[in-house]
Amino acid sequence: MSSIKKVSAKLFDGRDIHYFDDAGSTHPNTRKPDLRDPAERPQLAELRQDPLNGEWIAVAAHRHTRAFLPPSNQCPLCPTTADNLSEIPDNFDVAVFENKNPAFGDLPVGVSVPNLSTSSKIALGETRPAVGRCEVVVFSPEHEGSLGQMPVARVLTVLEALADRTDELQRLPGVKQVFPFENRGQEIGVTLHHPHGQIYSYPYVTPRTQKLLQMASSNPSLFDEIVSFEKNSERVLIETDSFLAYVPFAARWPMEAHLLPKRHVANHTELSFDERTELASVYSSLLQAFETVYETPSPYIAAWHQAPLTEGAKNLRLQLQITSPRRAADKLKYLAGSESAMGAFIADIPAETIAAQLRQALS
């Protein structure tokens, strides 16, 4: 059983905040209130449909004014002080709160859940409300550092938070898919240096997952076959009782690692506590490898793919994909014409070379 404690509260504009305390933490069962003046909840963005492929585009103009790399004494993710009334009113180990500038927001009272399937064509110029939820996951009260540098016990607290939030967010009206992720490094485009991740709860099944659904529908044993294939390859990074981490045969990025549970698990909520404890150690090691391949930490995106809430998703499995555009100590891979315009990747480095690089970092 987990001894990680959760405490929930409200922010000045009615947004939710949740504190997840490490096992053995001495934080109190109640937290200080938000001292900022009351205000309205963030505005709801709108969805527009691309008529060429049916995909939905969220238009959230209010995000344009969000904080951009503020100095540490003005960081919105540090615990509140007298000089900095931040987004987090009290001290914490891990904190999760609704984004102040969300791409997707709660369904307004009196508004019905929109039909946002890709087969649901709408007239040119029509819009739909961008319902759902965006949350920020703050890994530490410390402004500097990274998740990979933190104790495995803290990584476990983060994973417990992801499971808790996935369970709740999947129950929100209109939510079809819950996606936890971390953008790490200014080269990736982060706007805050403080170690953190995010959770997007989409009102539709994302284009990437739509393709995965098509593949899994024609082969229900797809993930078992991938585990069997990759575990016997030279691309294995870490293998434990419950998980396999590897560089995929058709790796797109100069640095790329995938992780799969060996048994069928649709999302974070279906992991046992023992599995989650095991996963915390593996995840920590993978993140450390991305930090130590070169003399300086590499930028990355750590993406947790979870099965969507839709028919045909029963064969999809929880998977982690960590990717970095760094192709040398002083070079980045940019998505230019073929990748950006056509979605056709040209890999710079063979998967076997990537695996050897990451294994050396792991050792």
N, C-alpha and C positions, 0 to 999 in steps of 0.2 A: 504494500500500500504506500502511496505517495504521502509524504509529510510536508509537501509544498503547499503553502497556505495562499488563499485568494481573498482579497478585500476589494469590494466594489464601491464606487462613489460617483458623484456627478461633477462636471465642470461648470464654469460660469454661465455657459449658454445651453446647458442641458445635455451636452454630450457625455457619453459614458467613459469612465476610466476604471481600469482594473489593475490592482497591484498583486503581483505574484512573488511571494517571499520564499527565498531558498530554504531548504530543509535546515532546521536549527536556527533560523533567523530570529532576531530579537525585536523585529519591528512590531508595533502595537496592532491590535485588531481593528482600530479605527484610525483614520488619517485626517490631517488638517484640511479644512475646507478651502475651496478656491476663492481667493480674496479679490479677484477682478470683478468689475461692475457687471451685473447681469446683462445679457444680450440675446439676440435671436440665434437660433441654430444656423449653421452654414446653409447657403442657398443650394438648391438642387440643380445639377448640371442637366444637359439635354443630350439625347441620342439622335444621331442622323445616320441614315443607311446609305451605304455606297451602292448605287444601282448596278455597278459592274460585277459585283461579286456577292452582294447581299450582306456584307459584313457591317457591323455597327461601330460607329465612331462616337466616343463621348466628347462633347464640347464643354469644357469647364473653364470658362474665361477667368473666373475668380482665382484659379491656381497660378495665374501669371504674376500675382502680387505676393506669392508666398515667400517666406524667408529664404535668403540665398547666402550661404556660407557666412553667417554672422560671427562676430568675435565671441570668444568663450564666455565672456561676462554677460552676453545677451542670448545665449543659447536657449531655445525653447524646450529642449529635452533634458536639461539639467534640473535638479530639484529646485523648487522656488526658494528665493532668498528675498530679503527686504529690498534689494536693488534690482531684482530680476523676477518678476511675476511670470513664471514660465507656464507651460502646459501641464506640468506635474507639480501639484501643490505641496507634496511632502516627500520625504526621503523614501527610497525604494531599492529593491534588488532588480526586478524586472517590472516594467509598467507597460500597459497596453491601453491606448485611448483612441477615440474616434478622431480621424484627421480633421484639422481645422479647415483645410482646403480640399475637400474630397472630389474625386471624379465620379463617385457613386454615393448616393445618400438614401436615407430612410424614405419609405413610401409615405407621401403626404396623406393626411386624414382626408377621406372622401375620394381618393384617387384609386382606381382599380389597377391591379397588376397588369402591365402591358404584355402583349404577346410579342416576343422578340426572337422567335425562331427564324433561321435564315430563309425558310420557305414562306415566311410571312412578309410578303412584299407590301410596301406602302407607297403612296403617291410621292412623286418628286416634290421636295419642299416640306414634307411632313416631318414632325419630330415626335419623340417619345421621351418620357421622364427617365433620367438615368438613375433608376432605383438600385439599391444594394447597400454596400457599406465599405468604407475604407478606414482601416485602423493602422496606427503606428505602434510598433513593438520596440521598446527601448530596452537594450540589453544590460545596461549598467548605469548607475548614477554618475560614473566617471566620464568626463568629457573626452578623454583620449583613450586609445586602445582599440581592440577589435574583439569580436566573439571568439576567434581562434586563439587569442591570447588569454582568454578567461578560463578559470577552472572548469573541469568537466561538469561539476555540480551546477554551475551557472548555465551551461549549455542544456543540461537536463531541465532546469527551470524554464528556459525558453521553449523547449519542446513540449513541456506540460502546458505552457501558455498557448502554444499553437493548437494543441488538441482541444483545450477548453474553448478557445475562440472558434475553431472549426465547428464544434458541436453546436454552439449558439448561433453562429452566423448562418449555418445551413438551414436554420429554422425561420429566418427572417422572410417576410413576404417578398416574393419575386426573385430571390437569390437562386441561381442555377449552378454556380461554381465558386469555390473558395480557394484562393491562391495566396499562400504565404511566400514571401521572397525577401531577399536582402540584396540591395545594390551597395557594393563596397568600392570606394575609391572615387576621386574626383574625375578620373578619366571615364568612368561609367556614367557620370552625370549627377552624382549625389549633390544635394543642396544644403545638407547639414553634415558636419564632420562627426558629430556624436554617434557612437555605435548604435545602430538601430536597423530594423527591417520594417516591412509593411505586410498587410493582408488586404487583398482586394477581393470583394465579394461581388461577382458579376451577375447581372440579370439575364445573361445569355451564356451559351457554351462558346468558349473562345475558339478562334480559327485553328489554332494549333491542336486543341483537343478534338475538334471536329475531325481532323485528319486521323488522329489516333483512334477515334471511335470507328472510323471506316476500316482501318487496318485490323483492329481487334474483332470487328464483327465478322470478318472473313476467316479469322483464326482465333478462336476462344482461348487457346493455350499459348498465345503469343509471349506472355511474360515468363512463363515457365520455360519456354524454349530459349528465350534470351538469357535467362539465368544459367541454363545448362550449357549454352554455347560459350558465353563469356567466361564462366568459371574455369573452363578448360583452355583458355587462351593465355597469351603472354601479356595481356592487357589488364590483368587483375591487379588491383591496388591493395585492397583489404578484404579478407573473407572471415566472417565470424559465424556463429551458430545460426544467426537469424538474418544476416545481411551480406550482400555482395556489393563491393565498390569496384569500379572498373572504368577504363577508358573505352567508349563504344567503338566498335569496328569502323563505323562511318562517322567519326568525329568531325564536326564542322570547324571547331574553333582551335586556335593554337594551343590552348590549355582547356581541357574538358574532362570532367569526371562525372559518372552517373552512379547512383546507388539504388538498389532494389531490395525489398524484403524478399526472403525466400518463400514465404507463404503468401497467400492472397490477402492483401490488406488494402482497402479502398482509400483510406485516409488516416490522418493522425489519430483519430478517435478510436480506431480499431486496434491499435498497438497495445499490448499489455504493458504494465509498468516495467517488468523485467526487460521487455524488448526495447522500451523507450530508454532505459538506462544503458543498454548495450549500444543503442543508436547514438546516444549522446557522446560516447567515447569515439565511435567511428566518425561522426560528423566533425568533432573537434579535430581529429587527426587530419581529415581531408582539408579543412580550412587552414590548419597550420602548414600543410604542404603547399597550398597556393601562396602563403605568405613567405615561404623560405626557398622556393625554386630559384629566385634571384636575390640579390643583396637587399632589395627593397620589396615590400609587399606588392603583390600583383592585384590590379582591380579585378573584380569578379561580380557575377550575378549568381546567387544561390537560389534556385527555383524549386519549390516543392509542388509537384504536379499531383493533384488529387482527383479522384473520380468525380465527375459532375453529377448533379441531381437530375438525371434524365434517363429515359428509356435507352437500353442498349449499353449502359455504362457498367454493368455488373462485371465485365471482364477487365476493366481498367484497374491498375494497381498504383498505389502510392509510389512515387519515385522522386528522387532528388537529382537535379542536374545543375552542376556548377560549371560555369563557362567564363573564360577570360579572353579578351582580345589581345593579350600581350604575346607577341611572337618572338621577342628577343628582349634583352635587358633594356634596350633603348628604342624598341619599335612596337607599334600597335597595328593590329589588323583593322582596317576600316571596311565597312560594308559599302562597297561602291556599286558600279553599274549592274553587274550580274546578280549580286546578292540583294541589293535594295530594289532594283526595278523588276527583276524576274524571280526572285526567291530561289535562285540557283547558286548554291555555295560552291566555291573552289577552295579546298583545304590547302593550307600552306605546309602543314607538318603531318606525316603519317601518324595514325593512332598509336602504333607501337613505340614510336619515338617519344610521344607525349607521355605514355605510360612509364617508360624508363626514367624520364625526367622527374615525374611525380613520385615514383618509388624511391628514387634517390633522396628526394626531399623528405619523404616519410621516414627513411632510415636515419 
